[in-house]
């Protein structure tokens, strides 16, 4: 388990994915088109997982 870490490039990609998914989640929440809840889960879940990974996995430089 000690070899579980993020490199700066991987962390940057995860951060970019979190920003894109979070933006789409917020857009769906604000507009609320028909069936928005299911699509919001598709964007919210990866954003949450990415934030947890960035918050709890160490960055190895």
Steps between C-alpha positions, in 0.01 A plus 500: 500500500800730542547518121153653449564861399421755228750650263457869415381417146236255622386742769464775238290271279278403795462867591401586143243217501359619833463855366323384182268259682425756772417766242264265316340391829437861600360583155256209516397588854436862401303430179323179613397361161290179493699208641766725647544296820641194323742707294599698809603174667715419195689825551487528879634157584827530303549852635459376857733203446760727340485746788541217750799367307662844489428555868621170640769364267846648546672684216841359412724759336 
